[in-house]
Structure formats: structure tokens, C-alpha cells
Amino acid sequence: MWIARLLIFSTALAAQVPGGRGGPGSELIRQASQLDLEGKGADAREIFQKAIDSAATPAAKANAQRAMAMSWAFEGNCAKTGEYEQMVIGYWVTTENEQPHNAFYQEGEMADEAARVCIDSGDLDAAIEWYSKGHALGLKEPDISEDRKALWEYRWEHAEARIAARRGDRAAAERHVAAAKAALDGMKELRQQQESFFPYLTGYVAFFLGEYQKALAELQRADQADPFIQCLLGQTYEKLGDKDQAMECYRKASSTRAHNPPAAYARPFARKKLD
């Protein structure tokens, strides 16, 4: 199970802390997550705190802290999300001797997860700091494979390209897109799994650089089930004057039941668009 999860690009709450599922803590997390989906973040965080305080093991506590981080993400709070993701990183630090390959990977994952929330909330300086941290932590894995190295380079260049596009720096964005493609092309076993994240990148960059027809074409090649992609498609359709298609994208995004970074951005954003 862990091997499969480790290969997924960090856009979703894909990996749970081992030992963090099952028991009363999981039920508290389920209840609180539902409240986040309903837009009741303050109520949700009271329950998440109960799950943290009552956790039977360090792993279960880290799992609840990660869920708390996502609760803050639903409100676009980069700083608080990072605060709780750092706590989860602290848990993984304690496992470095026992399972170094998994521990450093997960530390990088948690940092990238915080970064994703920060970039979506518009805090680009914090986002680049977290992405840099994630890149450095991931590469600390002992005896790291060439594919895993390429994966971390892909994620880093992917992030830098998106941030450059958000800042309107076309030259830097295009340079980082090219570097991301080179990292992707350098993968062997992981390439097929990572290819779908490239049109997400090129569509994202095109959108923020004002190239809406190109953005539409690229985003239509990305994961159509991803609520973040659905929102970006909706925004693209709006720029192109197709309100009906935009509203359909927002309706899809608003129905997500996930409790992860894409959903934390997409569900509140889409619901505001539909109001």
C-alpha cells in the first residue's frame, strides 16, 4: 500500500500516517471533515482538536494533526496549515532511523502539501519556501533512486513554473516548464503515473499568462475528476465568455467530498461562484 501511495504526485491527501486509521479518533476525524465540507470550519476544528488530544499513539496524533491542517486549508489559511503540517513532519522525523526511505519521502510530502495550500491561497512567498523545503527533505532519502530524484525535480520545477506564472514572469515560467518536462522525460517506472500532471502544469501556466485558448486545450487533457482542475477550467471558460460551461465546471467541483488540498480550494471557491 505504501509503495503505491509514494508514487502519486502531491496534489491530494493520498498517504495516511500508519496506525492513524481506525478507532474513535478516526470517527472524530470523519465528523470534523464533514463539517469542513459544510463550511463549518470552527466547529470542525474543535472536533479535530479532540482527536489530537485523545490520540492513542503518536501516529494517530499526527494523522489528526494532518486533518487539522486541511481544515485550515478550507479557509485558505496558509500559515495555520503550515503550522500543523510541521507537526506532522515532526512525527516523521521520529521514524527516520526505523524507516528512512518512507520517513524522508513523507516529510517532503507534508511540506509540499503546505506549499500547495499556500500557492492556492495566493501566498507565493510562503509557497516557494515550503516547496523548497519539501524538495530538500525528499532528496535526503538514503540511497534514493534515480526515478525518485527525477520525481522531486519534477515537483520542484512544476511548482516554480506555477509561481512564476502567477507573478506574470513568462520567461521564468517557460524555463521551469521545460525543466519539468526534462525531469518527467528522465523518469522510467514513474513516468506513466506522472504524465497526467504535465497538462495540469501547462494549462495552469497558460491561464495565468492570459493564454485562455491554450489553457483550455491543455486543461482538457488533465485529470477531469480533480476539483481543482474543474475550477481552473471554469475560470478559463469564464475568460472565454462561456458562462454555461463555467457553471457546469463549478457544479462538479462543488460536489467533491474529499478533504485534501484540491478540495480545500475548490469546494469553497466553486460554491461562491454558484451563489
Steps between C-alpha positions, in 0.01 A plus 500: 500500500771749595702440185204580279419813693855627488483526123210743486565868426428705809163652412281298726488366853624166371710363783373448851729457796524126581298413804298818462186333374239312698373562851317798649751749363410408144131554572578845640700581188215382279251719686725803491582454132129504422467830683781647289312395187196682636703816557497467879873522556498627857276212610714256305818613669354450846449136410837464330659631820317231697643241262849643551466514878356148530731328249620165631831501312738755349396375156132557573580846635691587182208378291265731690745790468511450125122510489510822705742646245244431228226663706700823494557446128123514443521859624805578288716548809853428381670576833282273715513222244878518508504501878318167515684345206822577686368299794444206266852541363616480861334161531676369190834624634458254788475212250813582299716231661233232476376571147723762337375450143141563597571764764688748281252453218210577730675803647532634147137415429377693802706804409367489142149465634542822701650664193201402287263667744717813510518539123125447469440764767725746315790506748767438237798579724392242757421253223851515354651459847292190569565351155873558547482326835308207355752462219793499742336255741400257227852489361639407845365148453800264528594311185228685312422356158550698179126491438429641845757775444331586172162505675618758753654711223174477307300617799742786567508626141121454474457721806747764386328523162159554660633764737680681218180501295305637796756781516467569130860397424457329162868427440549334839175305469595365159849411621362304794239326284782380275697381803195317633460326164866399506457351848188316387681364194777379727266269690463134418263314730327815623452680171164352407355587840630856488417594141145612579636778723681665210190638319384625840825698510486631144133588534561677831789702358306591186203616707704730723686637199169588337510236224148370554453291185826319570403460865171342398666253264759398758263477796266278300788251490547510877314296763135591447402355838730738692286778655786749471524431126122539479527845662785607274302382199202699628712813529636439151151465353404824674793680339386362164144621558338157540310542825291183464807277472664687786203443730498129412865476601428677827206269572727200462768653721252596770391138540840365606497309826877488540691656789826590327672801340313496166165471679596758762541755224234381258195439713483848663605672176243320287219554749565874499487497121166319509339730760 
